[in-house]
Amino acid sequence: MNQIEKLRHITPKEFALLGLQDMAYIKRVAAEEGIAFAVYAADGTQVAVLPDREIAFATVRQHDLEPVSVH
């Protein structure tokens, strides 16, 4: 069975898990000090809050993840 054929037979749950270990989401949030940027694992777990968007993106990349901005 080739790769495309395998993809046609995965369950919806398996499909939802594709790429989870490769991405982190960055979202602007309100913090006591003003605006901050929260980093979330693909499953929605908040893993960090950083003071600057560029620092958040750099931190995610430093951990070999692909940052995705959430608006």
PDB file with one MODEL, atoms N, CA, C and O in Angstrom:
MODEL        1
ATOM      1  N   MET A   1       0.863  -1.176   0.000  1.00  0.00           N
ATOM      2  CA  MET A   1       0.000   0.000   0.000  1.00  0.00           C
ATOM      3  C   MET A   1       0.904   1.231   0.000  1.00  0.00           C
ATOM      4  O   MET A   1       1.790   1.342   0.847  1.00  0.00           O
ATOM      5  N   ASN A   2       0.692   2.166  -0.945  1.00  0.00           N
ATOM      6  CA  ASN A   2       1.515   3.373  -1.004  1.00  0.00           C
ATOM      7  C   ASN A   2       1.017   4.417  -0.001  1.00  0.00           C
ATOM      8  O   ASN A   2      -0.025   4.234   0.629  1.00  0.00           O
ATOM      9  N   GLN A   3       1.766   5.511   0.141  1.00  0.00           N
ATOM     10  CA  GLN A   3       1.463   6.531   1.142  1.00  0.00           C
ATOM     11  C   GLN A   3       0.080   7.161   0.933  1.00  0.00           C
ATOM     12  O   GLN A   3      -0.647   7.385   1.901  1.00  0.00           O
ATOM     13  N   ILE A   4      -0.283   7.442  -0.300  1.00  0.00           N
ATOM     14  CA  ILE A   4      -1.590   8.056  -0.575  1.00  0.00           C
ATOM     15  C   ILE A   4      -2.710   7.099  -0.205  1.00  0.00           C
ATOM     16  O   ILE A   4      -3.722   7.507   0.366  1.00  0.00           O
ATOM     17  N   GLU A   5      -2.532   5.857  -0.522  1.00  0.00           N
ATOM     18  CA  GLU A   5      -3.543   4.856  -0.163  1.00  0.00           C
ATOM     19  C   GLU A   5      -3.680   4.739   1.352  1.00  0.00           C
ATOM     20  O   GLU A   5      -4.791   4.591   1.861  1.00  0.00           O
ATOM     21  N   LYS A   6      -2.580   4.803   2.067  1.00  0.00           N
ATOM     22  CA  LYS A   6      -2.623   4.753   3.536  1.00  0.00           C
ATOM     23  C   LYS A   6      -3.397   5.940   4.093  1.00  0.00           C
ATOM     24  O   LYS A   6      -4.185   5.785   5.026  1.00  0.00           O
ATOM     25  N   LEU A   7      -3.175   7.131   3.523  1.00  0.00           N
ATOM     26  CA  LEU A   7      -3.886   8.323   3.999  1.00  0.00           C
ATOM     27  C   LEU A   7      -5.391   8.226   3.785  1.00  0.00           C
ATOM     28  O   LEU A   7      -6.166   8.775   4.568  1.00  0.00           O
ATOM     29  N   ARG A   8      -5.797   7.550   2.756  1.00  0.00           N
ATOM     30  CA  ARG A   8      -7.234   7.392   2.483  1.00  0.00           C
ATOM     31  C   ARG A   8      -7.928   6.523   3.522  1.00  0.00           C
ATOM     32  O   ARG A   8      -9.155   6.540   3.623  1.00  0.00           O
ATOM     33  N   HIS A   9      -7.166   5.774   4.286  1.00  0.00           N
ATOM     34  CA  HIS A   9      -7.754   4.823   5.229  1.00  0.00           C
ATOM     35  C   HIS A   9      -7.509   5.183   6.692  1.00  0.00           C
ATOM     36  O   HIS A   9      -7.759   4.360   7.573  1.00  0.00           O
ATOM     37  N   ILE A  10      -7.025   6.394   6.970  1.00  0.00           N
ATOM     38  CA  ILE A  10      -6.836   6.755   8.367  1.00  0.00           C
ATOM     39  C   ILE A  10      -8.151   7.241   8.960  1.00  0.00           C
ATOM     40  O   ILE A  10      -9.022   7.743   8.250  1.00  0.00           O
ATOM     41  N   THR A  11      -8.279   7.084  10.256  1.00  0.00           N
ATOM     42  CA  THR A  11      -9.495   7.512  10.941  1.00  0.00           C
ATOM     43  C   THR A  11      -9.478   9.027  11.123  1.00  0.00           C
ATOM     44  O   THR A  11      -8.418   9.645  11.022  1.00  0.00           O
ATOM     45  N   PRO A  12     -10.631   9.633  11.390  1.00  0.00           N
ATOM     46  CA  PRO A  12     -10.652  11.077  11.658  1.00  0.00           C
ATOM     47  C   PRO A  12      -9.737  11.467  12.828  1.00  0.00           C
ATOM     48  O   PRO A  12      -9.104  12.522  12.798  1.00  0.00           O
ATOM     49  N   LYS A  13      -9.672  10.621  13.845  1.00  0.00           N
ATOM     50  CA  LYS A  13      -8.803  10.905  14.990  1.00  0.00           C
ATOM     51  C   LYS A  13      -7.335  10.891  14.562  1.00  0.00           C
ATOM     52  O   LYS A  13      -6.571  11.772  14.958  1.00  0.00           O
ATOM     53  N   GLU A  14      -6.936   9.917  13.769  1.00  0.00           N
ATOM     54  CA  GLU A  14      -5.564   9.848  13.278  1.00  0.00           C
ATOM     55  C   GLU A  14      -5.244  11.067  12.406  1.00  0.00           C
ATOM     56  O   GLU A  14      -4.144  11.617  12.472  1.00  0.00           O
ATOM     57  N   PHE A  15      -6.206  11.478  11.596  1.00  0.00           N
ATOM     58  CA  PHE A  15      -6.018  12.649  10.745  1.00  0.00           C
ATOM     59  C   PHE A  15      -5.795  13.902  11.588  1.00  0.00           C
ATOM     60  O   PHE A  15      -4.937  14.723  11.263  1.00  0.00           O
ATOM     61  N   ALA A  16      -6.561  14.053  12.666  1.00  0.00           N
ATOM     62  CA  ALA A  16      -6.435  15.218  13.536  1.00  0.00           C
ATOM     63  C   ALA A  16      -5.073  15.275  14.224  1.00  0.00           C
ATOM     64  O   ALA A  16      -4.594  16.360  14.556  1.00  0.00           O
ATOM     65  N   LEU A  17      -4.456  14.138  14.438  1.00  0.00           N
ATOM     66  CA  LEU A  17      -3.163  14.088  15.123  1.00  0.00           C
ATOM     67  C   LEU A  17      -1.973  14.351  14.208  1.00  0.00           C
ATOM     68  O   LEU A  17      -0.857  14.535  14.693  1.00  0.00           O
ATOM     69  N   LEU A  18      -2.188  14.373  12.897  1.00  0.00           N
ATOM     70  CA  LEU A  18      -1.085  14.610  11.971  1.00  0.00           C
ATOM     71  C   LEU A  18      -0.427  15.959  12.255  1.00  0.00           C
ATOM     72  O   LEU A  18      -1.108  16.982  12.324  1.00  0.00           O
ATOM     73  N   GLY A  19       0.869  15.960  12.416  1.00  0.00           N
ATOM     74  CA  GLY A  19       1.615  17.190  12.617  1.00  0.00           C
ATOM     75  C   GLY A  19       1.605  17.752  14.017  1.00  0.00           C
ATOM     76  O   GLY A  19       2.253  18.769  14.265  1.00  0.00           O
ATOM     77  N   LEU A  20       0.890  17.128  14.953  1.00  0.00           N
ATOM     78  CA  LEU A  20       0.804  17.674  16.305  1.00  0.00           C
ATOM     79  C   LEU A  20       2.168  17.868  16.946  1.00  0.00           C
ATOM     80  O   LEU A  20       2.387  18.858  17.645  1.00  0.00           O
ATOM     81  N   GLN A  21       3.073  16.954  16.722  1.00  0.00           N
ATOM     82  CA  GLN A  21       4.381  17.036  17.361  1.00  0.00           C
ATOM     83  C   GLN A  21       5.295  18.034  16.656  1.00  0.00           C
ATOM     84  O   GLN A  21       6.427  18.235  17.095  1.00  0.00           O
ATOM     85  N   ASP A  22       4.833  18.662  15.578  1.00  0.00           N
ATOM     86  CA  ASP A  22       5.687  19.553  14.802  1.00  0.00           C
ATOM     87  C   ASP A  22       5.311  21.036  14.899  1.00  0.00           C
ATOM     88  O   ASP A  22       6.035  21.885  14.378  1.00  0.00           O
ATOM     89  N   MET A  23       4.195  21.360  15.554  1.00  0.00           N
ATOM     90  CA  MET A  23       3.715  22.738  15.561  1.00  0.00           C
ATOM     91  C   MET A  23       3.500  23.268  16.968  1.00  0.00           C
ATOM     92  O   MET A  23       3.256  22.512  17.909  1.00  0.00           O
ATOM     93  N   ALA A  24       3.594  24.574  17.087  1.00  0.00           N
ATOM     94  CA  ALA A  24       3.200  25.284  18.302  1.00  0.00           C
ATOM     95  C   ALA A  24       2.475  26.550  17.855  1.00  0.00           C
ATOM     96  O   ALA A  24       2.844  27.170  16.858  1.00  0.00           O
ATOM     97  N   TYR A  25       1.454  26.919  18.593  1.00  0.00           N
ATOM     98  CA  TYR A  25       0.649  28.080  18.243  1.00  0.00           C
ATOM     99  C   TYR A  25       1.006  29.251  19.142  1.00  0.00           C
ATOM    100  O   TYR A  25       1.224  29.081  20.341  1.00  0.00           O
ATOM    101  N   ILE A  26       1.065  30.432  18.560  1.00  0.00           N
ATOM    102  CA  ILE A  26       1.399  31.638  19.306  1.00  0.00           C
ATOM    103  C   ILE A  26       0.211  32.589  19.215  1.00  0.00           C
ATOM    104  O   ILE A  26      -0.284  32.897  18.130  1.00  0.00           O
ATOM    105  N   LYS A  27      -0.232  33.045  20.383  1.00  0.00           N
ATOM    106  CA  LYS A  27      -1.412  33.901  20.448  1.00  0.00           C
ATOM    107  C   LYS A  27      -1.121  35.110  21.336  1.00  0.00           C
ATOM    108  O   LYS A  27      -0.541  34.975  22.414  1.00  0.00           O
ATOM    109  N   ARG A  28      -1.525  36.278  20.875  1.00  0.00           N
ATOM    110  CA  ARG A  28      -1.391  37.499  21.674  1.00  0.00           C
ATOM    111  C   ARG A  28      -2.397  37.446  22.817  1.00  0.00           C
ATOM    112  O   ARG A  28      -3.574  37.155  22.606  1.00  0.00           O
ATOM    113  N   VAL A  29      -1.923  37.730  24.032  1.00  0.00           N
ATOM    114  CA  VAL A  29      -2.785  37.674  25.220  1.00  0.00           C
ATOM    115  C   VAL A  29      -2.525  38.899  26.096  1.00  0.00           C
ATOM    116  O   VAL A  29      -1.486  39.551  25.992  1.00  0.00           O
ATOM    117  N   ALA A  30      -3.484  39.190  26.949  1.00  0.00           N
ATOM    118  CA  ALA A  30      -3.314  40.265  27.930  1.00  0.00           C
ATOM    119  C   ALA A  30      -2.618  39.688  29.162  1.00  0.00           C
ATOM    120  O   ALA A  30      -2.966  38.607  29.636  1.00  0.00           O
ATOM    121  N   ALA A  31      -1.636  40.424  29.668  1.00  0.00           N
ATOM    122  CA  ALA A  31      -0.915  40.017  30.865  1.00  0.00           C
ATOM    123  C   ALA A  31      -0.881  41.204  31.821  1.00  0.00           C
ATOM    124  O   ALA A  31      -1.226  42.322  31.437  1.00  0.00           O
ATOM    125  N   GLU A  32      -0.470  40.969  33.055  1.00  0.00           N
ATOM    126  CA  GLU A  32      -0.401  42.052  34.036  1.00  0.00           C
ATOM    127  C   GLU A  32       0.495  43.190  33.562  1.00  0.00           C
ATOM    128  O   GLU A  32       0.235  44.356  33.856  1.00  0.00           O
ATOM    129  N   GLU A  33       1.552  42.847  32.827  1.00  0.00           N
ATOM    130  CA  GLU A  33       2.505  43.842  32.347  1.00  0.00           C
ATOM    131  C   GLU A  33       2.060  44.475  31.030  1.00  0.00           C
ATOM    132  O   GLU A  33       2.749  45.357  30.517  1.00  0.00           O
ATOM    133  N   GLY A  34       0.945  44.056  30.477  1.00  0.00           N
ATOM    134  CA  GLY A  34       0.481  44.546  29.178  1.00  0.00           C
ATOM    135  C   GLY A  34       0.247  43.381  28.232  1.00  0.00           C
ATOM    136  O   GLY A  34      -0.279  42.344  28.637  1.00  0.00           O
ATOM    137  N   ILE A  35       0.632  43.545  26.982  1.00  0.00           N
ATOM    138  CA  ILE A  35       0.452  42.505  25.977  1.00  0.00           C
ATOM    139  C   ILE A  35       1.611  41.516  26.054  1.00  0.00           C
ATOM    140  O   ILE A  35       2.768  41.908  26.207  1.00  0.00           O
ATOM    141  N   ALA A  36       1.283  40.227  25.944  1.00  0.00           N
ATOM    142  CA  ALA A  36       2.295  39.169  25.930  1.00  0.00           C
ATOM    143  C   ALA A  36       1.903  38.186  24.836  1.00  0.00           C
ATOM    144  O   ALA A  36       0.868  38.348  24.190  1.00  0.00           O
ATOM    145  N   PHE A  37       2.722  37.177  24.633  1.00  0.00           N
ATOM    146  CA  PHE A  37       2.465  36.171  23.598  1.00  0.00           C
ATOM    147  C   PHE A  37       2.566  34.790  24.215  1.00  0.00           C
ATOM    148  O   PHE A  37       3.625  34.373  24.683  1.00  0.00           O
ATOM    149  N   ALA A  38       1.430  34.084  24.204  1.00  0.00           N
ATOM    150  CA  ALA A  38       1.370  32.746  24.776  1.00  0.00           C
ATOM    151  C   ALA A  38       1.708  31.721  23.703  1.00  0.00           C
ATOM    152  O   ALA A  38       1.337  31.868  22.538  1.00  0.00           O
ATOM    153  N   VAL A  39       2.417  30.685  24.120  1.00  0.00           N
ATOM    154  CA  VAL A  39       2.772  29.581  23.232  1.00  0.00           C
ATOM    155  C   VAL A  39       1.962  28.370  23.672  1.00  0.00           C
ATOM    156  O   VAL A  39       1.941  28.013  24.850  1.00  0.00           O
ATOM    157  N   TYR A  40       1.292  27.741  22.702  1.00  0.00           N
ATOM    158  CA  TYR A  40       0.447  26.585  22.974  1.00  0.00           C
ATOM    159  C   TYR A  40       0.925  25.389  22.174  1.00  0.00           C
ATOM    160  O   TYR A  40       1.323  25.520  21.016  1.00  0.00           O
ATOM    161  N   ALA A  41       0.882  24.235  22.792  1.00  0.00           N
ATOM    162  CA  ALA A  41       1.121  22.994  22.059  1.00  0.00           C
ATOM    163  C   ALA A  41      -0.058  22.792  21.117  1.00  0.00           C
ATOM    164  O   ALA A  41      -1.103  23.418  21.295  1.00  0.00           O
ATOM    165  N   ALA A  42       0.089  21.950  20.144  1.00  0.00           N
ATOM    166  CA  ALA A  42      -0.966  21.738  19.156  1.00  0.00           C
ATOM    167  C   ALA A  42      -2.255  21.213  19.773  1.00  0.00           C
ATOM    168  O   ALA A  42      -3.332  21.379  19.200  1.00  0.00           O
ATOM    169  N   ASP A  43      -2.151  20.579  20.939  1.00  0.00           N
ATOM    170  CA  ASP A  43      -3.366  20.078  21.600  1.00  0.00           C
ATOM    171  C   ASP A  43      -4.055  21.137  22.452  1.00  0.00           C
ATOM    172  O   ASP A  43      -5.058  20.852  23.106  1.00  0.00           O
ATOM    173  N   GLY A  44      -3.517  22.375  22.447  1.00  0.00           N
ATOM    174  CA  GLY A  44      -4.137  23.470  23.178  1.00  0.00           C
ATOM    175  C   GLY A  44      -3.543  23.749  24.550  1.00  0.00           C
ATOM    176  O   GLY A  44      -3.971  24.691  25.217  1.00  0.00           O
ATOM    177  N   THR A  45      -2.587  22.975  24.983  1.00  0.00           N
ATOM    178  CA  THR A  45      -1.951  23.180  26.277  1.00  0.00           C
ATOM    179  C   THR A  45      -1.023  24.385  26.210  1.00  0.00           C
ATOM    180  O   THR A  45      -0.142  24.446  25.352  1.00  0.00           O
ATOM    181  N   GLN A  46      -1.218  25.349  27.115  1.00  0.00           N
ATOM    182  CA  GLN A  46      -0.330  26.507  27.156  1.00  0.00           C
ATOM    183  C   GLN A  46       1.000  26.081  27.762  1.00  0.00           C
ATOM    184  O   GLN A  46       1.035  25.480  28.836  1.00  0.00           O
ATOM    185  N   VAL A  47       2.094  26.393  27.072  1.00  0.00           N
ATOM    186  CA  VAL A  47       3.407  25.969  27.547  1.00  0.00           C
ATOM    187  C   VAL A  47       4.309  27.133  27.940  1.00  0.00           C
ATOM    188  O   VAL A  47       5.309  26.921  28.627  1.00  0.00           O
ATOM    189  N   ALA A  48       3.987  28.348  27.526  1.00  0.00           N
ATOM    190  CA  ALA A  48       4.820  29.496  27.880  1.00  0.00           C
ATOM    191  C   ALA A  48       4.072  30.786  27.596  1.00  0.00           C
ATOM    192  O   ALA A  48       3.156  30.821  26.773  1.00  0.00           O
ATOM    193  N   VAL A  49       4.473  31.845  28.287  1.00  0.00           N
ATOM    194  CA  VAL A  49       4.019  33.202  27.990  1.00  0.00           C
ATOM    195  C   VAL A  49       5.273  34.060  27.923  1.00  0.00           C
ATOM    196  O   VAL A  49       6.053  34.113  28.874  1.00  0.00           O
ATOM    197  N   LEU A  50       5.457  34.725  26.799  1.00  0.00           N
ATOM    198  CA  LEU A  50       6.673  35.502  26.562  1.00  0.00           C
ATOM    199  C   LEU A  50       6.304  36.951  26.264  1.00  0.00           C
ATOM    200  O   LEU A  50       5.215  37.219  25.757  1.00  0.00           O
ATOM    201  N   PRO A  51       7.198  37.888  26.574  1.00  0.00           N
ATOM    202  CA  PRO A  51       6.860  39.305  26.456  1.00  0.00           C
ATOM    203  C   PRO A  51       6.859  39.867  25.035  1.00  0.00           C
ATOM    204  O   PRO A  51       6.381  40.980  24.814  1.00  0.00           O
ATOM    205  N   ASP A  52       7.386  39.115  24.076  1.00  0.00           N
ATOM    206  CA  ASP A  52       7.566  39.654  22.732  1.00  0.00           C
ATOM    207  C   ASP A  52       7.260  38.578  21.692  1.00  0.00           C
ATOM    208  O   ASP A  52       7.603  37.410  21.870  1.00  0.00           O
ATOM    209  N   ARG A  53       6.609  38.991  20.605  1.00  0.00           N
ATOM    210  CA  ARG A  53       6.246  38.045  19.541  1.00  0.00           C
ATOM    211  C   ARG A  53       7.480  37.401  18.912  1.00  0.00           C
ATOM    212  O   ARG A  53       7.500  36.194  18.672  1.00  0.00           O
ATOM    213  N   GLU A  54       8.500  38.199  18.650  1.00  0.00           N
ATOM    214  CA  GLU A  54       9.713  37.658  18.022  1.00  0.00           C
ATOM    215  C   GLU A  54      10.402  36.644  18.927  1.00  0.00           C
ATOM    216  O   GLU A  54      10.912  35.626  18.458  1.00  0.00           O
ATOM    217  N   ILE A  55      10.412  36.928  20.220  1.00  0.00           N
ATOM    218  CA  ILE A  55      10.999  35.977  21.172  1.00  0.00           C
ATOM    219  C   ILE A  55      10.191  34.685  21.197  1.00  0.00           C
ATOM    220  O   ILE A  55      10.759  33.595  21.263  1.00  0.00           O
ATOM    221  N   ALA A  56       8.866  34.804  21.145  1.00  0.00           N
ATOM    222  CA  ALA A  56       8.006  33.620  21.136  1.00  0.00           C
ATOM    223  C   ALA A  56       8.294  32.750  19.912  1.00  0.00           C
ATOM    224  O   ALA A  56       8.434  31.532  20.029  1.00  0.00           O
ATOM    225  N   PHE A  57       8.381  33.377  18.739  1.00  0.00           N
ATOM    226  CA  PHE A  57       8.659  32.622  17.517  1.00  0.00           C
ATOM    227  C   PHE A  57      10.047  31.983  17.575  1.00  0.00           C
ATOM    228  O   PHE A  57      10.219  30.826  17.192  1.00  0.00           O
ATOM    229  N   ALA A  58      11.028  32.738  18.053  1.00  0.00           N
ATOM    230  CA  ALA A  58      12.389  32.199  18.138  1.00  0.00           C
ATOM    231  C   ALA A  58      12.458  31.032  19.119  1.00  0.00           C
ATOM    232  O   ALA A  58      13.151  30.047  18.863  1.00  0.00           O
ATOM    233  N   THR A  59      11.750  31.137  20.229  1.00  0.00           N
ATOM    234  CA  THR A  59      11.740  30.069  21.229  1.00  0.00           C
ATOM    235  C   THR A  59      11.136  28.796  20.648  1.00  0.00           C
ATOM    236  O   THR A  59      11.660  27.701  20.852  1.00  0.00           O
ATOM    237  N   VAL A  60      10.042  28.947  19.931  1.00  0.00           N
ATOM    238  CA  VAL A  60       9.394  27.778  19.317  1.00  0.00           C
ATOM    239  C   VAL A  60      10.335  27.126  18.306  1.00  0.00           C
ATOM    240  O   VAL A  60      10.490  25.905  18.297  1.00  0.00           O
ATOM    241  N   ARG A  61      10.955  27.930  17.468  1.00  0.00           N
ATOM    242  CA  ARG A  61      11.884  27.383  16.461  1.00  0.00           C
ATOM    243  C   ARG A  61      13.099  26.726  17.112  1.00  0.00           C
ATOM    244  O   ARG A  61      13.625  25.736  16.603  1.00  0.00           O
ATOM    245  N   GLN A  62      13.542  27.284  18.243  1.00  0.00           N
ATOM    246  CA  GLN A  62      14.689  26.732  18.954  1.00  0.00           C
ATOM    247  C   GLN A  62      14.399  25.315  19.447  1.00  0.00           C
ATOM    248  O   GLN A  62      15.314  24.519  19.658  1.00  0.00           O
ATOM    249  N   HIS A  63      13.128  25.015  19.626  1.00  0.00           N
ATOM    250  CA  HIS A  63      12.713  23.676  20.054  1.00  0.00           C
ATOM    251  C   HIS A  63      12.277  22.812  18.872  1.00  0.00           C
ATOM    252  O   HIS A  63      11.545  21.836  19.036  1.00  0.00           O
ATOM    253  N   ASP A  64      12.740  23.188  17.680  1.00  0.00           N
ATOM    254  CA  ASP A  64      12.486  22.421  16.456  1.00  0.00           C
ATOM    255  C   ASP A  64      11.000  22.252  16.141  1.00  0.00           C
ATOM    256  O   ASP A  64      10.574  21.213  15.635  1.00  0.00           O
ATOM    257  N   LEU A  65      10.222  23.286  16.447  1.00  0.00           N
ATOM    258  CA  LEU A  65       8.798  23.293  16.122  1.00  0.00           C
ATOM    259  C   LEU A  65       8.528  24.409  15.121  1.00  0.00           C
ATOM    260  O   LEU A  65       9.305  25.357  15.005  1.00  0.00           O
ATOM    261  N   GLU A  66       7.432  24.287  14.412  1.00  0.00           N
ATOM    262  CA  GLU A  66       7.020  25.312  13.459  1.00  0.00           C
ATOM    263  C   GLU A  66       5.996  26.213  14.131  1.00  0.00           C
ATOM    264  O   GLU A  66       4.925  25.740  14.512  1.00  0.00           O
ATOM    265  N   PRO A  67       6.300  27.513  14.287  1.00  0.00           N
ATOM    266  CA  PRO A  67       5.340  28.408  14.926  1.00  0.00           C
ATOM    267  C   PRO A  67       4.206  28.785  13.973  1.00  0.00           C
ATOM    268  O   PRO A  67       4.413  28.994  12.778  1.00  0.00           O
ATOM    269  N   VAL A  68       2.993  28.863  14.546  1.00  0.00           N
ATOM    270  CA  VAL A  68       1.826  29.263  13.781  1.00  0.00           C
ATOM    271  C   VAL A  68       1.139  30.352  14.589  1.00  0.00           C
ATOM    272  O   VAL A  68       0.853  30.165  15.772  1.00  0.00           O
ATOM    273  N   SER A  69       0.876  31.486  13.957  1.00  0.00           N
ATOM    274  CA  SER A  69       0.239  32.601  14.636  1.00  0.00           C
ATOM    275  C   SER A  69      -1.272  32.410  14.668  1.00  0.00           C
ATOM    276  O   SER A  69      -1.885  32.063  13.658  1.00  0.00           O
ATOM    277  N   VAL A  70      -1.860  32.639  15.827  1.00  0.00           N
ATOM    278  CA  VAL A  70      -3.312  32.558  15.991  1.00  0.00           C
ATOM    279  C   VAL A  70      -3.826  33.979  16.157  1.00  0.00           C
ATOM    280  O   VAL A  70      -3.330  34.726  17.001  1.00  0.00           O
ATOM    281  N   HIS A  71      -4.815  34.356  15.359  1.00  0.00           N
ATOM    282  CA  HIS A  71      -5.341  35.725  15.416  1.00  0.00           C
ATOM    283  C   HIS A  71      -6.627  35.748  16.176  1.00  0.00           C
ATOM    284  O   HIS A  71      -7.231  36.808  16.337  1.00  0.00           O
TER     285      HIS A  71
ENDMDL
END
